[in-house]
């Protein structure tokens, strides 16, 4: 997912979640990479987890992105 100044809030949250899910990076490193705060990264992770559970369309979109990453990286997620 490209990093851009005009990203939607949801896309920024999914970017933070994907970095958390597929890397061993802590929230402080992810915040530095995305030029945001640790609190915003923490909120993004919680928000994406909630979106997956509440909205079927988001669950499907995140599931598709996750499996695309798994195949591209030839690796499973680092953590839940």
C-alpha positions in Angstrom: 0.0 0.0 0.0 1.5 3.3 -1.0 2.2 5.9 1.6 0.7 9.2 0.6 -0.3 12.4 2.4 -3.8 12.0 1.0 -4.6 8.6 2.4 -7.9 7.9 4.0 -8.0 7.4 7.7 -9.0 3.8 7.2 -6.1 3.1 4.8 -3.7 4.6 7.3 -5.1 2.4 10.0 -4.8 -0.7 7.8 -1.2 0.2 7.0 -0.3 0.4 10.7 -2.1 -2.8 11.4 -0.4 -4.6 8.5 3.0 -3.5 9.7 2.2 -4.6 13.2 0.8 -7.9 12.0 3.5 -8.8 9.5 6.7 -7.4 11.2 8.3 -7.7 14.5 8.3 -3.9 14.8 6.9 -2.3 18.0 4.4 0.4 17.8 7.0 3.1 18.3 9.0 2.0 15.2 5.7 1.8 13.2 4.8 5.3 14.3 8.2 6.6 13.2 7.8 4.8 9.8 4.3 6.2 9.2 5.2 9.6 10.7 2.5 9.4 13.3 2.2 8.9 17.1 2.3 5.7 19.1 -1.2 6.5 20.4 -2.5 6.7 16.8 -0.8 3.4 15.9 -2.3 1.7 19.0 -5.7 3.1 18.1 -5.3 1.9 14.5 -4.6 -1.6 15.5 -7.6 -1.7 17.8 -9.8 -0.1 15.2 -8.9 -2.5 12.4 -9.5 -5.5 14.8 -12.9 -4.0 15.6 -13.7 -3.3 11.9 -12.9 -6.9 11.1 -15.4 -8.1 13.7 -18.2 -5.6 13.0 -18.3 -5.1 9.3 -18.3 -8.0 6.8 -17.0 -5.9 3.9 -14.0 -4.8 5.9 -13.4 -8.4 7.1 -13.4 -9.5 3.5 -11.1 -6.6 2.3 -8.6 -7.2 5.1 -8.7 -11.0 4.6 -7.9 -10.5 0.9 -5.1 -8.1 1.7 -3.7 -10.4 4.4 -3.7 -13.5 2.1 -2.1 -11.5 -0.7 0.7 -10.4 1.6 1.1 -14.0 2.9 1.6 -15.3 -0.7 3.8 -12.3 -1.7 6.0 -12.6 1.3 5.8 -16.4 1.5 5.3 -16.0 5.2 2.6 -16.1 7.8 1.7 -13.1 10.0 4.1 -12.4 12.9 1.3 -12.0 15.4 -2.5 -11.6 15.9 
